[in-house]
Amino acid sequence: MCIICRSRHPQKSLIRLKQNGKEVIAFNGMGRSFYLCRNCVNDKKKLKGLAKRFKQDLEQLARLLGTLA
C-alpha cells in the first residue's frame, strides 16, 4: 500500500524506501520500510508533501526516486 495515496497495488510494482537517520534511502533489507506507487512518484505536489514529511530536500528526493523508478 502506498503511504501517500493509500491505494493498494501489487508489491512488485511499488518502490520500497526507508528512512536512515535523517535521509531517505532505498530499502536494503534491514529495518522498517515504506512503499510508494508510481503515480505518487510522478506527482510533484505529492512529492513535495513527502519531502516535507521526512524533512528532505525535494531535489535530492526526486533524484533518488528517479533512479529507482
N, CA, C, O and CB atoms as a CASP TS submission, in Angstrom:
PFRMAT TS
TARGET T0000
AUTHOR 0000-0000-0000
METHOD Language model
MODEL 1
PARENT N/A
ATOM      1  N   MET     1       0.841  -1.164   0.000  1.00  0.00           N
ATOM      2  CA  MET     1       0.000   0.000   0.000  1.00  0.00           C
ATOM      3  C   MET     1       0.897   1.242   0.000  1.00  0.00           C
ATOM      4  O   MET     1       1.866   1.316   0.756  1.00  0.00           O
ATOM      5  CB  MET     1      -0.963  -0.010   1.217  1.00  0.00           C
ATOM      6  N   CYS     2       0.572   2.195  -0.838  1.00  0.00           N
ATOM      7  CA  CYS     2       1.309   3.448  -0.947  1.00  0.00           C
ATOM      8  C   CYS     2       1.016   4.314   0.280  1.00  0.00           C
ATOM      9  O   CYS     2      -0.144   4.456   0.667  1.00  0.00           O
ATOM     10  CB  CYS     2       0.935   4.201  -2.259  1.00  0.00           C
ATOM     11  N   ILE     3       2.053   4.894   0.896  1.00  0.00           N
ATOM     12  CA  ILE     3       1.829   5.703   2.101  1.00  0.00           C
ATOM     13  C   ILE     3       1.245   7.076   1.787  1.00  0.00           C
ATOM     14  O   ILE     3       0.743   7.749   2.688  1.00  0.00           O
ATOM     15  CB  ILE     3       3.129   5.871   2.858  1.00  0.00           C
ATOM     16  N   ILE     4       1.301   7.499   0.540  1.00  0.00           N
ATOM     17  CA  ILE     4       0.771   8.814   0.196  1.00  0.00           C
ATOM     18  C   ILE     4      -0.714   8.732  -0.127  1.00  0.00           C
ATOM     19  O   ILE     4      -1.521   9.422   0.496  1.00  0.00           O
ATOM     20  CB  ILE     4       1.535   9.408  -0.987  1.00  0.00           C
ATOM     21  N   CYS     5      -1.083   7.891  -1.099  1.00  0.00           N
ATOM     22  CA  CYS     5      -2.478   7.851  -1.542  1.00  0.00           C
ATOM     23  C   CYS     5      -3.267   6.696  -0.935  1.00  0.00           C
ATOM     24  O   CYS     5      -4.481   6.615  -1.124  1.00  0.00           O
ATOM     25  CB  CYS     5      -2.530   7.755  -3.043  1.00  0.00           C
ATOM     26  N   ARG     6      -2.599   5.801  -0.209  1.00  0.00           N
ATOM     27  CA  ARG     6      -3.228   4.659   0.457  1.00  0.00           C
ATOM     28  C   ARG     6      -3.903   3.681  -0.500  1.00  0.00           C
ATOM     29  O   ARG     6      -4.784   2.925  -0.092  1.00  0.00           O
ATOM     30  CB  ARG     6      -4.236   5.151   1.444  1.00  0.00           C
ATOM     31  N   SER     7      -3.496   3.691  -1.765  1.00  0.00           N
ATOM     32  CA  SER     7      -4.066   2.740  -2.717  1.00  0.00           C
ATOM     33  C   SER     7      -3.263   1.437  -2.678  1.00  0.00           C
ATOM     34  O   SER     7      -2.064   1.429  -2.399  1.00  0.00           O
ATOM     35  CB  SER     7      -4.079   3.337  -4.155  1.00  0.00           C
ATOM     36  N   ARG     8      -3.941   0.376  -2.958  1.00  0.00           N
ATOM     37  CA  ARG     8      -3.303  -0.941  -2.936  1.00  0.00           C
ATOM     38  C   ARG     8      -2.878  -1.335  -4.344  1.00  0.00           C
ATOM     39  O   ARG     8      -3.647  -1.216  -5.297  1.00  0.00           O
ATOM     40  CB  ARG     8      -4.257  -2.005  -2.341  1.00  0.00           C
ATOM     41  N   HIS     9      -1.646  -1.803  -4.457  1.00  0.00           N
ATOM     42  CA  HIS     9      -1.064  -2.246  -5.717  1.00  0.00           C
ATOM     43  C   HIS     9      -0.278  -3.524  -5.440  1.00  0.00           C
ATOM     44  O   HIS     9       0.048  -3.803  -4.286  1.00  0.00           O
ATOM     45  CB  HIS     9      -0.150  -1.135  -6.352  1.00  0.00           C
ATOM     46  N   PRO    10       0.034  -4.305  -6.473  1.00  0.00           N
ATOM     47  CA  PRO    10       0.925  -5.448  -6.250  1.00  0.00           C
ATOM     48  C   PRO    10       2.276  -4.954  -5.714  1.00  0.00           C
ATOM     49  O   PRO    10       2.788  -3.919  -6.140  1.00  0.00           O
ATOM     50  CB  PRO    10       1.123  -6.262  -7.570  1.00  0.00           C
ATOM     51  N   GLN    11       2.823  -5.700  -4.794  1.00  0.00           N
ATOM     52  CA  GLN    11       4.033  -5.267  -4.105  1.00  0.00           C
ATOM     53  C   GLN    11       5.201  -5.051  -5.069  1.00  0.00           C
ATOM     54  O   GLN    11       6.035  -4.176  -4.839  1.00  0.00           O
ATOM     55  CB  GLN    11       4.420  -6.287  -3.051  1.00  0.00           C
ATOM     56  N   LYS    12       5.267  -5.830  -6.134  1.00  0.00           N
ATOM     57  CA  LYS    12       6.367  -5.700  -7.095  1.00  0.00           C
ATOM     58  C   LYS    12       6.305  -4.393  -7.877  1.00  0.00           C
ATOM     59  O   LYS    12       7.319  -3.951  -8.415  1.00  0.00           O
ATOM     60  CB  LYS    12       6.354  -6.870  -8.061  1.00  0.00           C
ATOM     61  N   SER    13       5.139  -3.773  -7.948  1.00  0.00           N
ATOM     62  CA  SER    13       5.011  -2.530  -8.713  1.00  0.00           C
ATOM     63  C   SER    13       5.292  -1.292  -7.871  1.00  0.00           C
ATOM     64  O   SER    13       5.303  -0.182  -8.405  1.00  0.00           O
ATOM     65  CB  SER    13       3.624  -2.431  -9.307  1.00  0.00           C
ATOM     66  N   LEU    14       5.518  -1.451  -6.575  1.00  0.00           N
ATOM     67  CA  LEU    14       5.762  -0.324  -5.677  1.00  0.00           C
ATOM     68  C   LEU    14       7.253  -0.108  -5.466  1.00  0.00           C
ATOM     69  O   LEU    14       8.052  -1.031  -5.623  1.00  0.00           O
ATOM     70  CB  LEU    14       5.068  -0.551  -4.332  1.00  0.00           C
ATOM     71  N   ILE    15       7.620   1.114  -5.111  1.00  0.00           N
ATOM     72  CA  ILE    15       9.010   1.452  -4.792  1.00  0.00           C
ATOM     73  C   ILE    15       9.161   1.396  -3.275  1.00  0.00           C
ATOM     74  O   ILE    15       8.385   2.017  -2.548  1.00  0.00           O
ATOM     75  CB  ILE    15       9.409   2.875  -5.357  1.00  0.00           C
ATOM     76  N   ARG    16      10.158   0.655  -2.797  1.00  0.00           N
ATOM     77  CA  ARG    16      10.349   0.458  -1.366  1.00  0.00           C
ATOM     78  C   ARG    16      11.522   1.293  -0.868  1.00  0.00           C
ATOM     79  O   ARG    16      12.633   1.196  -1.389  1.00  0.00           O
ATOM     80  CB  ARG    16      10.577  -1.029  -1.049  1.00  0.00           C
ATOM     81  N   LEU    17      11.262   2.109   0.139  1.00  0.00           N
ATOM     82  CA  LEU    17      12.264   3.005   0.709  1.00  0.00           C
ATOM     83  C   LEU    17      12.286   2.864   2.225  1.00  0.00           C
ATOM     84  O   LEU    17      11.399   2.249   2.817  1.00  0.00           O
ATOM     85  CB  LEU    17      11.982   4.469   0.307  1.00  0.00           C
ATOM     86  N   LYS    18      13.308   3.439   2.840  1.00  0.00           N
ATOM     87  CA  LYS    18      13.353   3.502   4.295  1.00  0.00           C
ATOM     88  C   LYS    18      14.073   4.776   4.697  1.00  0.00           C
ATOM     89  O   LYS    18      14.841   5.344   3.920  1.00  0.00           O
ATOM     90  CB  LYS    18      14.054   2.249   4.897  1.00  0.00           C
ATOM     91  N   GLN    19      13.814   5.220   5.923  1.00  0.00           N
ATOM     92  CA  GLN    19      14.493   6.391   6.440  1.00  0.00           C
ATOM     93  C   GLN    19      15.644   5.922   7.317  1.00  0.00           C
ATOM     94  O   GLN    19      15.453   5.168   8.271  1.00  0.00           O
ATOM     95  CB  GLN    19      13.516   7.310   7.230  1.00  0.00           C
ATOM     96  N   ASN    20      16.832   6.382   6.977  1.00  0.00           N
ATOM     97  CA  ASN    20      18.026   6.015   7.719  1.00  0.00           C
ATOM     98  C   ASN    20      18.588   7.291   8.345  1.00  0.00           C
ATOM     99  O   ASN    20      19.244   8.086   7.672  1.00  0.00           O
ATOM    100  CB  ASN    20      19.087   5.308   6.795  1.00  0.00           C
ATOM    101  N   GLY    21      18.327   7.473   9.617  1.00  0.00           N
ATOM    102  CA  GLY    21      18.733   8.710  10.271  1.00  0.00           C
ATOM    103  C   GLY    21      17.903   9.859   9.746  1.00  0.00           C
ATOM    104  O   GLY    21      16.688   9.897   9.944  1.00  0.00           O
ATOM    105  N   LYS    22      18.553  10.801   9.076  1.00  0.00           N
ATOM    106  CA  LYS    22      17.838  11.954   8.525  1.00  0.00           C
ATOM    107  C   LYS    22      17.661  11.867   7.020  1.00  0.00           C
ATOM    108  O   LYS    22      17.172  12.820   6.414  1.00  0.00           O
ATOM    109  CB  LYS    22      18.567  13.228   8.871  1.00  0.00           C
ATOM    110  N   GLU    23      18.035  10.773   6.402  1.00  0.00           N
ATOM    111  CA  GLU    23      17.905  10.680   4.954  1.00  0.00           C
ATOM    112  C   GLU    23      17.052   9.489   4.538  1.00  0.00           C
ATOM    113  O   GLU    23      17.007   8.468   5.224  1.00  0.00           O
ATOM    114  CB  GLU    23      19.273  10.583   4.313  1.00  0.00           C
ATOM    115  N   VAL    24      16.385   9.636   3.414  1.00  0.00           N
ATOM    116  CA  VAL    24      15.582   8.564   2.838  1.00  0.00           C
ATOM    117  C   VAL    24      16.456   7.839   1.820  1.00  0.00           C
ATOM    118  O   VAL    24      17.053   8.465   0.944  1.00  0.00           O
ATOM    119  CB  VAL    24      14.262   9.117   2.175  1.00  0.00           C
ATOM    120  N   ILE    25      16.528   6.510   1.942  1.00  0.00           N
ATOM    121  CA  ILE    25      17.365   5.707   1.050  1.00  0.00           C
ATOM    122  C   ILE    25      16.550   4.532   0.524  1.00  0.00           C
ATOM    123  O   ILE    25      15.450   4.258   1.004  1.00  0.00           O
ATOM    124  CB  ILE    25      18.646   5.206   1.783  1.00  0.00           C
ATOM    125  N   ALA    26      17.100   3.851  -0.459  1.00  0.00           N
ATOM    126  CA  ALA    26      16.475   2.633  -0.963  1.00  0.00           C
ATOM    127  C   ALA    26      16.538   1.566   0.122  1.00  0.00           C
ATOM    128  O   ALA    26      17.502   1.508   0.886  1.00  0.00           O
ATOM    129  CB  ALA    26      17.170   2.142  -2.270  1.00  0.00           C
ATOM    130  N   PHE    27      15.523   0.732   0.190  1.00  0.00           N
ATOM    131  CA  PHE    27      15.476  -0.314   1.216  1.00  0.00           C
ATOM    132  C   PHE    27      16.601  -1.304   0.992  1.00  0.00           C
ATOM    133  O   PHE    27      16.822  -1.751  -0.133  1.00  0.00           O
ATOM    134  CB  PHE    27      14.114  -1.038   1.207  1.00  0.00           C
ATOM    135  N   ASN    28      17.320  -1.653   2.066  1.00  0.00           N
ATOM    136  CA  ASN    28      18.464  -2.555   1.957  1.00  0.00           C
ATOM    137  C   ASN    28      18.244  -3.893   2.651  1.00  0.00           C
ATOM    138  O   ASN    28      19.196  -4.647   2.851  1.00  0.00           O
ATOM    139  CB  ASN    28      19.681  -1.895   2.528  1.00  0.00           C
ATOM    140  N   GLY    29      17.012  -4.197   3.018  1.00  0.00           N
ATOM    141  CA  GLY    29      16.720  -5.495   3.612  1.00  0.00           C
ATOM    142  C   GLY    29      16.674  -5.512   5.129  1.00  0.00           C
ATOM    143  O   GLY    29      16.313  -6.528   5.724  1.00  0.00           O
ATOM    144  N   MET    30      17.034  -4.404   5.765  1.00  0.00           N
ATOM    145  CA  MET    30      17.029  -4.365   7.224  1.00  0.00           C
ATOM    146  C   MET    30      16.221  -3.176   7.708  1.00  0.00           C
ATOM    147  O   MET    30      16.303  -2.092   7.131  1.00  0.00           O
ATOM    148  CB  MET    30      18.464  -4.301   7.776  1.00  0.00           C
ATOM    149  N   GLY    31      15.447  -3.366   8.756  1.00  0.00           N
ATOM    150  CA  GLY    31      14.699  -2.276   9.356  1.00  0.00           C
ATOM    151  C   GLY    31      13.311  -2.125   8.767  1.00  0.00           C
ATOM    152  O   GLY    31      12.858  -2.960   7.983  1.00  0.00           O
ATOM    153  N   ARG    32      12.647  -1.060   9.150  1.00  0.00           N
ATOM    154  CA  ARG    32      11.291  -0.771   8.688  1.00  0.00           C
ATOM    155  C   ARG    32      11.349   0.018   7.390  1.00  0.00           C
ATOM    156  O   ARG    32      12.285   0.778   7.144  1.00  0.00           O
ATOM    157  CB  ARG    32      10.495   0.008   9.762  1.00  0.00           C
ATOM    158  N   SER    33      10.336  -0.179   6.574  1.00  0.00           N
ATOM    159  CA  SER    33      10.322   0.477   5.279  1.00  0.00           C
ATOM    160  C   SER    33       8.924   0.971   4.952  1.00  0.00           C
ATOM    161  O   SER    33       7.974   0.725   5.694  1.00  0.00           O
ATOM    162  CB  SER    33      10.821  -0.469   4.191  1.00  0.00           C
ATOM    163  N   PHE    34       8.811   1.670   3.832  1.00  0.00           N
ATOM    164  CA  PHE    34       7.523   2.136   3.339  1.00  0.00           C
ATOM    165  C   PHE    34       7.526   2.052   1.826  1.00  0.00           C
ATOM    166  O   PHE    34       8.579   1.972   1.195  1.00  0.00           O
ATOM    167  CB  PHE    34       7.226   3.582   3.815  1.00  0.00           C
ATOM    168  N   TYR    35       6.325   2.073   1.251  1.00  0.00           N
ATOM    169  CA  TYR    35       6.161   1.917  -0.185  1.00  0.00           C
ATOM    170  C   TYR    35       5.538   3.154  -0.814  1.00  0.00           C
ATOM    171  O   TYR    35       4.736   3.847  -0.187  1.00  0.00           O
ATOM    172  CB  TYR    35       5.314   0.699  -0.487  1.00  0.00           C
ATOM    173  N   LEU    36       5.919   3.425  -2.068  1.00  0.00           N
ATOM    174  CA  LEU    36       5.329   4.488  -2.869  1.00  0.00           C
ATOM    175  C   LEU    36       4.901   3.907  -4.213  1.00  0.00           C
ATOM    176  O   LEU    36       5.604   3.085  -4.800  1.00  0.00           O
ATOM    177  CB  LEU    36       6.330   5.668  -3.063  1.00  0.00           C
ATOM    178  N   CYS    37       3.738   4.345  -4.690  1.00  0.00           N
ATOM    179  CA  CYS    37       3.301   3.903  -6.019  1.00  0.00           C
ATOM    180  C   CYS    37       3.891   4.834  -7.080  1.00  0.00           C
ATOM    181  O   CYS    37       4.325   5.941  -6.761  1.00  0.00           O
ATOM    182  CB  CYS    37       1.740   3.875  -6.116  1.00  0.00           C
ATOM    183  N   ARG    38       3.909   4.400  -8.305  1.00  0.00           N
ATOM    184  CA  ARG    38       4.484   5.184  -9.405  1.00  0.00           C
ATOM    185  C   ARG    38       3.676   6.456  -9.682  1.00  0.00           C
ATOM    186  O   ARG    38       4.244   7.462 -10.106  1.00  0.00           O
ATOM    187  CB  ARG    38       4.558   4.331 -10.677  1.00  0.00           C
ATOM    188  N   ASN    39       2.372   6.427  -9.451  1.00  0.00           N
ATOM    189  CA  ASN    39       1.552   7.622  -9.665  1.00  0.00           C
ATOM    190  C   ASN    39       1.965   8.743  -8.725  1.00  0.00           C
ATOM    191  O   ASN    39       2.051   9.899  -9.140  1.00  0.00           O
ATOM    192  CB  ASN    39       0.069   7.296  -9.471  1.00  0.00           C
ATOM    193  N   CYS    40       2.217   8.417  -7.477  1.00  0.00           N
ATOM    194  CA  CYS    40       2.603   9.434  -6.498  1.00  0.00           C
ATOM    195  C   CYS    40       4.033   9.926  -6.734  1.00  0.00           C
ATOM    196  O   CYS    40       4.338  11.090  -6.473  1.00  0.00           O
ATOM    197  CB  CYS    40       2.470   8.876  -5.077  1.00  0.00           C
ATOM    198  N   VAL    41       4.896   9.059  -7.219  1.00  0.00           N
ATOM    199  CA  VAL    41       6.275   9.457  -7.510  1.00  0.00           C
ATOM    200  C   VAL    41       6.304  10.485  -8.635  1.00  0.00           C
ATOM    201  O   VAL    41       7.145  11.384  -8.629  1.00  0.00           O
ATOM    202  CB  VAL    41       7.130   8.227  -7.885  1.00  0.00           C
ATOM    203  N   ASN    42       5.399  10.363  -9.595  1.00  0.00           N
ATOM    204  CA  ASN    42       5.366  11.269 -10.741  1.00  0.00           C
ATOM    205  C   ASN    42       4.587  12.555 -10.462  1.00  0.00           C
ATOM    206  O   ASN    42       4.626  13.476 -11.278  1.00  0.00           O
ATOM    207  CB  ASN    42       4.762  10.563 -11.928  1.00  0.00           C
ATOM    208  N   ASP    43       3.890  12.641  -9.345  1.00  0.00           N
ATOM    209  CA  ASP    43       3.106  13.828  -8.998  1.00  0.00           C
ATOM    210  C   ASP    43       3.953  14.763  -8.138  1.00  0.00           C
ATOM    211  O   ASP    43       4.290  14.432  -7.001  1.00  0.00           O
ATOM    212  CB  ASP    43       1.795  13.433  -8.253  1.00  0.00           C
ATOM    213  N   LYS    44       4.294  15.927  -8.680  1.00  0.00           N
ATOM    214  CA  LYS    44       5.189  16.866  -7.988  1.00  0.00           C
ATOM    215  C   LYS    44       4.593  17.391  -6.683  1.00  0.00           C
ATOM    216  O   LYS    44       5.321  17.600  -5.712  1.00  0.00           O
ATOM    217  CB  LYS    44       5.516  18.037  -8.901  1.00  0.00           C
ATOM    218  N   LYS    45       3.289  17.603  -6.651  1.00  0.00           N
ATOM    219  CA  LYS    45       2.644  18.123  -5.440  1.00  0.00           C
ATOM    220  C   LYS    45       2.724  17.101  -4.301  1.00  0.00           C
ATOM    221  O   LYS    45       3.009  17.465  -3.160  1.00  0.00           O
ATOM    222  CB  LYS    45       1.168  18.485  -5.728  1.00  0.00           C
ATOM    223  N   LYS    46       2.478  15.846  -4.603  1.00  0.00           N
ATOM    224  CA  LYS    46       2.556  14.801  -3.579  1.00  0.00           C
ATOM    225  C   LYS    46       3.997  14.568  -3.148  1.00  0.00           C
ATOM    226  O   LYS    46       4.267  14.293  -1.979  1.00  0.00           O
ATOM    227  CB  LYS    46       1.945  13.493  -4.097  1.00  0.00           C
ATOM    228  N   LEU    47       4.913  14.680  -4.090  1.00  0.00           N
ATOM    229  CA  LEU    47       6.328  14.501  -3.784  1.00  0.00           C
ATOM    230  C   LEU    47       6.824  15.612  -2.857  1.00  0.00           C
ATOM    231  O   LEU    47       7.659  15.369  -1.985  1.00  0.00           O
ATOM    232  CB  LEU    47       7.158  14.474  -5.080  1.00  0.00           C
ATOM    233  N   LYS    48       6.315  16.820  -3.043  1.00  0.00           N
ATOM    234  CA  LYS    48       6.677  17.937  -2.174  1.00  0.00           C
ATOM    235  C   LYS    48       6.202  17.684  -0.746  1.00  0.00           C
ATOM    236  O   LYS    48       6.920  17.980   0.210  1.00  0.00           O
ATOM    237  CB  LYS    48       6.081  19.249  -2.708  1.00  0.00           C
ATOM    238  N   GLY    49       4.991  17.135  -0.598  1.00  0.00           N
ATOM    239  CA  GLY    49       4.477  16.794   0.722  1.00  0.00           C
ATOM    240  C   GLY    49       5.288  15.699   1.392  1.00  0.00           C
ATOM    241  O   GLY    49       5.509  15.730   2.602  1.00  0.00           O
ATOM    242  N   LEU    50       5.730  14.728   0.598  1.00  0.00           N
ATOM    243  CA  LEU    50       6.561  13.645   1.140  1.00  0.00           C
ATOM    244  C   LEU    50       7.908  14.183   1.617  1.00  0.00           C
ATOM    245  O   LEU    50       8.398  13.787   2.674  1.00  0.00           O
ATOM    246  CB  LEU    50       6.775  12.544   0.080  1.00  0.00           C
ATOM    247  N   ALA    51       8.500  15.075   0.846  1.00  0.00           N
ATOM    248  CA  ALA    51       9.781  15.669   1.236  1.00  0.00           C
ATOM    249  C   ALA    51       9.630  16.461   2.531  1.00  0.00           C
ATOM    250  O   ALA    51      10.521  16.449   3.381  1.00  0.00           O
ATOM    251  CB  ALA    51      10.322  16.580   0.114  1.00  0.00           C
ATOM    252  N   LYS    52       8.511  17.142   2.678  1.00  0.00           N
ATOM    253  CA  LYS    52       8.261  17.908   3.898  1.00  0.00           C
ATOM    254  C   LYS    52       8.058  16.976   5.090  1.00  0.00           C
ATOM    255  O   LYS    52       8.543  17.249   6.188  1.00  0.00           O
ATOM    256  CB  LYS    52       7.035  18.817   3.721  1.00  0.00           C
ATOM    257  N   ARG    53       7.338  15.874   4.871  1.00  0.00           N
ATOM    258  CA  ARG    53       7.067  14.915   5.947  1.00  0.00           C
ATOM    259  C   ARG    53       8.352  14.301   6.493  1.00  0.00           C
ATOM    260  O   ARG    53       8.493  14.126   7.703  1.00  0.00           O
ATOM    261  CB  ARG    53       6.138  13.811   5.450  1.00  0.00           C
ATOM    262  N   PHE    54       9.289  13.971   5.602  1.00  0.00           N
ATOM    263  CA  PHE    54      10.531  13.338   6.016  1.00  0.00           C
ATOM    264  C   PHE    54      11.688  14.325   6.162  1.00  0.00           C
ATOM    265  O   PHE    54      12.829  13.920   6.383  1.00  0.00           O
ATOM    266  CB  PHE    54      10.903  12.272   5.031  1.00  0.00           C
ATOM    267  N   LYS    55      11.388  15.631   6.038  1.00  0.00           N
ATOM    268  CA  LYS    55      12.387  16.695   6.190  1.00  0.00           C
ATOM    269  C   LYS    55      13.569  16.480   5.252  1.00  0.00           C
ATOM    270  O   LYS    55      14.728  16.486   5.666  1.00  0.00           O
ATOM    271  CB  LYS    55      12.879  16.764   7.642  1.00  0.00           C
ATOM    272  N   GLN    56      13.241  16.290   3.973  1.00  0.00           N
ATOM    273  CA  GLN    56      14.243  16.040   2.941  1.00  0.00           C
ATOM    274  C   GLN    56      14.275  17.193   1.950  1.00  0.00           C
ATOM    275  O   GLN    56      13.319  17.961   1.847  1.00  0.00           O
ATOM    276  CB  GLN    56      13.957  14.715   2.213  1.00  0.00           C
ATOM    277  N   ASP    57      15.371  17.309   1.229  1.00  0.00           N
ATOM    278  CA  ASP    57      15.466  18.245   0.131  1.00  0.00           C
ATOM    279  C   ASP    57      14.679  17.661  -1.043  1.00  0.00           C
ATOM    280  O   ASP    57      14.890  16.506  -1.414  1.00  0.00           O
ATOM    281  CB  ASP    57      16.960  18.525  -0.254  1.00  0.00           C
ATOM    282  N   LEU    58      13.791  18.436  -1.618  1.00  0.00           N
ATOM    283  CA  LEU    58      12.912  17.952  -2.685  1.00  0.00           C
ATOM    284  C   LEU    58      13.699  17.469  -3.890  1.00  0.00           C
ATOM    285  O   LEU    58      13.364  16.430  -4.460  1.00  0.00           O
ATOM    286  CB  LEU    58      11.948  19.044  -3.109  1.00  0.00           C
ATOM    287  N   GLU    59      14.736  18.193  -4.296  1.00  0.00           N
ATOM    288  CA  GLU    59      15.525  17.812  -5.467  1.00  0.00           C
ATOM    289  C   GLU    59      16.278  16.503  -5.238  1.00  0.00           C
ATOM    290  O   GLU    59      16.360  15.666  -6.137  1.00  0.00           O
ATOM    291  CB  GLU    59      16.511  18.922  -5.821  1.00  0.00           C
ATOM    292  N   GLN    60      16.817  16.330  -4.053  1.00  0.00           N
ATOM    293  CA  GLN    60      17.547  15.100  -3.723  1.00  0.00           C
ATOM    294  C   GLN    60      16.605  13.905  -3.704  1.00  0.00           C
ATOM    295  O   GLN    60      16.949  12.834  -4.203  1.00  0.00           O
ATOM    296  CB  GLN    60      18.255  15.238  -2.362  1.00  0.00           C
ATOM    297  N   LEU    61      15.432  14.080  -3.138  1.00  0.00           N
ATOM    298  CA  LEU    61      14.436  13.007  -3.087  1.00  0.00           C
ATOM    299  C   LEU    61      13.950  12.665  -4.493  1.00  0.00           C
ATOM    300  O   LEU    61      13.763  11.491  -4.811  1.00  0.00           O
ATOM    301  CB  LEU    61      13.244  13.412  -2.194  1.00  0.00           C
ATOM    302  N   ALA    62      13.748  13.663  -5.328  1.00  0.00           N
ATOM    303  CA  ALA    62      13.329  13.431  -6.704  1.00  0.00           C
ATOM    304  C   ALA    62      14.382  12.662  -7.492  1.00  0.00           C
ATOM    305  O   ALA    62      14.049  11.791  -8.296  1.00  0.00           O
ATOM    306  CB  ALA    62      13.032  14.752  -7.389  1.00  0.00           C
ATOM    307  N   ARG    63      15.655  12.984  -7.262  1.00  0.00           N
ATOM    308  CA  ARG    63      16.745  12.244  -7.937  1.00  0.00           C
ATOM    309  C   ARG    63      16.770  10.790  -7.513  1.00  0.00           C
ATOM    310  O   ARG    63      16.929   9.902  -8.351  1.00  0.00           O
ATOM    311  CB  ARG    63      18.106  12.889  -7.636  1.00  0.00           C
ATOM    312  N   LEU    64      16.612  10.530  -6.207  1.00  0.00           N
ATOM    313  CA  LEU    64      16.591   9.160  -5.701  1.00  0.00           C
ATOM    314  C   LEU    64      15.446   8.373  -6.317  1.00  0.00           C
ATOM    315  O   LEU    64      15.638   7.244  -6.770  1.00  0.00           O
ATOM    316  CB  LEU    64      16.473   9.154  -4.177  1.00  0.00           C
ATOM    317  N   LEU    65      14.263   8.960  -6.335  1.00  0.00           N
ATOM    318  CA  LEU    65      13.095   8.264  -6.895  1.00  0.00           C
ATOM    319  C   LEU    65      13.226   8.101  -8.402  1.00  0.00           C
ATOM    320  O   LEU    65      12.721   7.129  -8.963  1.00  0.00           O
ATOM    321  CB  LEU    65      11.804   9.024  -6.562  1.00  0.00           C
ATOM    322  N   GLY    66      13.890   9.028  -9.058  1.00  0.00           N
ATOM    323  CA  GLY    66      14.125   8.912 -10.497  1.00  0.00           C
ATOM    324  C   GLY    66      15.023   7.730 -10.831  1.00  0.00           C
ATOM    325  O   GLY    66      14.812   7.056 -11.840  1.00  0.00           O
ATOM    326  N   THR    67      16.017   7.474  -9.998  1.00  0.00           N
ATOM    327  CA  THR    67      16.904   6.340 -10.246  1.00  0.00           C
ATOM    328  C   THR    67      16.224   5.013  -9.929  1.00  0.00           C
ATOM    329  O   THR    67      16.524   3.998 -10.558  1.00  0.00           O
ATOM    330  CB  THR    67      18.177   6.479  -9.424  1.00  0.00           C
ATOM    331  N   LEU    68      15.311   5.012  -8.957  1.00  0.00           N
ATOM    332  CA  LEU    68      14.633   3.772  -8.579  1.00  0.00           C
ATOM    333  C   LEU    68      13.425   3.455  -9.457  1.00  0.00           C
ATOM    334  O   LEU    68      13.050   2.291  -9.594  1.00  0.00           O
ATOM    335  CB  LEU    68      14.196   3.850  -7.142  1.00  0.00           C
ATOM    336  N   ALA    69      12.821   4.465 -10.044  1.00  0.00           N
ATOM    337  CA  ALA    69      11.605   4.255 -10.844  1.00  0.00           C
ATOM    338  C   ALA    69      11.890   3.758 -12.234  1.00  0.00           C
ATOM    339  O   ALA    69      10.963   3.539 -13.014  1.00  0.00           O
ATOM    340  CB  ALA    69      10.821   5.523 -10.935  1.00  0.00           C
TER
END
